[in-house]
Structures are given as C-alpha cells and as structure tokens.
Amino acid sequence: MDSKDLIILEDLYGAKNYHPLDVVVSKAKGIWVWDVEGNKYLDFLSAYSAVNQGHCHPRIVKALTEQAKEVTLTSRAFRNDQWPMLAKEICDLTGYEQVLPMNSGAEAVETAIKAARKWAAKTKGIPQDQSEIITCANNFHGRTITIIGFSTEPLYRKDFGPFTPGFVNIPFGDTEALEEAISPHTAAFLFEPIQAEAGIIIPPGGYLEKAKEICEKNNVLFMADEIQTGLGRVGKLFACDYENVKPDVMIVGKSLGGGCYAVSAVLSMREVLGLFAPGEHGSTFGGNPLGCAVARESLKVIREENLVTNAAEQGDYFMSKLATLKSRHIKEIRGKGLLIGLELKEEAGGARRFCEALAKEGLLCKETHENVIRFAPPLVIKQKDLNWAFKKIKDVFKALD
Ligand SMILES: *Cc1c(COP(=O)(O)O)cnc(C)c1O
C-alpha cells in the first residue's frame, strides 16, 4: 500500500486525536527515517525526545531481541532478573535511593502525585483528602483525567471534566507566586524545568534554585517532570543540573525506553517511595524484564556514547547557526542543548506551514501550539547533519519570507 492509501485507512479507522504531517514512515535508522515510497527524511523531533539515542539503535535493538527470547513479562507477582539491575543502575546514575517503574510518562506523573499525597499523609501529617499540589500555568504532564485537570490549556480540558481536586495553579517562573500559594496543606510543587510542550519556555535564571529553597523551607516536595528534558536532551543529564538543584522527586520516561519500549519511572529517596506498601500501587507491565533490559541498555548508550556532552556541543553549535538566520517572521529562538524552539511572529501565518514546507525538503519538524517550531533531533546527531538541516531551514525561510 502506498502513503495515500495508508493515510485514508488511518483517517477512516483511527481516532483523530492527532494532526500528523502526512509522512508515512516505514523504516528508520539513527537520525534518518524513510517513508513508504522510499523518500528519506532527517527526524528533527525524535518522537518528542523518546528516541534520543536514535532510531533502532543497534545495541538497544539487540537488548530488546535478546531479552525477548528469554522472558518478557512476569508481572510483579514474581520477581525477575532485569528489574533489580535497572533499579540499581538508574539509582547509581542519578543519585536517588529508590525507583518505582511504570510505562507511560503520564503513569509516572500519576505515581509521583500518589507518592506526594502518601508522604503528605504519613510524614507531613496533612489531614486525609486535604493535601494540595502546586502546578504551573502552561504545564504539560500527560493526558489522564487527573493530569489534564490541572492543565491550563482549554483544548486539553474542554468536555473532559469533572476533574480531580487538590491542585493549585501558579504562573511559571514566578517564585513569589510559589511562596504565596504554599499553605499548611501543600504536599508538593510539580513543575517542568523547561516547559517543552508549551513552546520551549525557559524560566528566568535562578528560578529553580529559589523555588527549591522555598520548598525546602516549607517542607514541600520539589517534584520535577523531566520526562522530556531529562537524560541528556538539554545538554545536562537533567535540566535541573543547570542550577545544581536536586529534586526530591524526579520523573523520567520517553528516552528511558530508547524509542523501543515504553518505560517510565519515579525516582526519590527512601523517605518518599519507601512509604508505598504492597497493593497500594502497581502496574502489570511496570518493571517487566523486556522493558527493563531495554532501559538498561538505553542508559548505557547515553553514557557510553557521551550523548549528554554531544547534546550540549551540537546544541550550542546549532543555536549559533540559527542566530544567523534572517527572516522577518522570526520572533525569538531559544533553547538548551538540543531542545530548541523557534518562535514565529503572529503574522507569519503559523508554524504548521513551515513544518509542511520543511517536510517537503526532507526535514521532519513539528509545531508546538500555533507559532513555535521545535528543533529536537536525536542526540547522536553530528555537525555535518546539522549543517544539512540548517540549509533546509534557511531555504524554507527564504521561500516563505
Ligand atoms: C511526554 C510528556 C509526558 C507524558 O508522557 P506520555 O508517555 O506521553 O504519557 C509528561 N510530561 C512531559 C514533560 C512530557 O514531555
């Protein structure tokens, strides 16, 4: 079947909860993907940072296929030989004491919320059903009812209520608002250190450090969602490392599964995760040996291929190239490491038409909201490929100017 037929099938039988570019991918390797007709594209989105190690990384595929021949799923009713190894390795890498494994990012965020409420009830002594979690405007933490309940994006919420109570919203990047929002019932502050889905919004310098200090002073858990920013994307292992703050609770996902398998996790101290008792939380697939084997190799690839350093270096290089881009449509270019947003002016006619034009040139980018184009290639990318991508971007901006 060709691309046209597949698009017709998808739109007829599939729920239309996405608005994809009409590129039907049937093969991928490293930073490149190919469509059904054999056209080649550079992937400049990396599945929202889930394929940071590059598509079908040979070592990760090998870990996946070898583990698939041994044992794939036991459920946590029994133990398996991969989960303890991942648990130790990820704690060693990140400096946390314990980890709770899930699958999707949203599940890990839900887990962190449950952990915070548990801690509030058991340790902080907040009365049952009265704890509050502070979240930020323009957040993106996933798509469950609880999570969209504290979203400020009308599109994510409308028609899906009623929502879970217990959340307080404040502006992002505003430590005074955080201080004011804290009450004796506050369990946690949940935030993204850089708001990626909101359009690569970077808070003012010193924000994380100050917010951490406020949380510490008030005995409030500082909970970072680094599902997209973490594990190297922004040029440090975690975005919080830029301000040397260590969150009490760290949420990871996406590239933890190396683009091969859905693996997410919540990391924290024993004081928090140690409060879960058997039966209080779980997931049939969370911690399964197949996912754990993939995650172990995904972390090894990040470390051994120096992807964090490469993201920092290539990110700086690409930002310097982008700074030379001249177009009346550009409002701002911002980013850290290889998480870069190009914001267009209102009158530019929206980011979508730029992404469509770029796709025709062989560069796959996706708009976030109306006016931001996200540049986020796999972290294995090299300078010569960035030069290639930059030329395409330059051409498209020239053509659409
Ligand atoms: C993608 C993302 C999530 C949700 O992850 P899913 O695997 O799609 O459920 C949560 N938080 C952030 C910051 C994300 O980028």
The ligand as a Tripos MOL2 file, in Angstrom:
@<TRIPOS>MOLECULE
LIG
   15    15     1     0     0
SMALL
NO_CHARGES

@<TRIPOS>ATOM
      1 C1          5.5480   13.4320   27.0190 C.3       1 LIG1
      2 C2          5.4630   14.0280   28.3730 C.ar      1 LIG1
      3 C3          4.6390   13.4660   29.3710 C.ar      1 LIG1
      4 C4          3.6990   12.3220   29.0970 C.3       1 LIG1
      5 O1          4.3400   11.1820   28.6690 O.3       1 LIG1
      6 P1          3.4810   10.0240   27.9230 P.3       1 LIG1
      7 O2          4.4530    8.9110   27.7540 O.co2     1 LIG1
      8 O3          3.0510   10.6230   26.6160 O.co2     1 LIG1
      9 O4          2.3370    9.7050   28.8000 O.co2     1 LIG1
     10 C5          4.6560   14.0470   30.6210 C.ar      1 LIG1
     11 N1          5.4300   15.1050   30.8940 N.ar      1 LIG1
     12 C6          6.2380   15.6670   29.9680 C.ar      1 LIG1
     13 C7          7.0870   16.8330   30.3480 C.3       1 LIG1
     14 C8          6.2640   15.1510   28.6780 C.ar      1 LIG1
     15 O5          7.0280   15.7460   27.7400 O.3       1 LIG1
@<TRIPOS>BOND
     1     1     2 1
     2     2     3 ar
     3     2    14 ar
     4     3     4 1
     5     3    10 ar
     6     4     5 1
     7     5     6 1
     8     6     7 2
     9     6     8 1
    10     6     9 1
    11    10    11 ar
    12    11    12 ar
    13    12    13 1
    14    12    14 ar
    15    14    15 1
@<TRIPOS>SUBSTRUCTURE
     1 LIG1         1 GROUP 0 **** ****
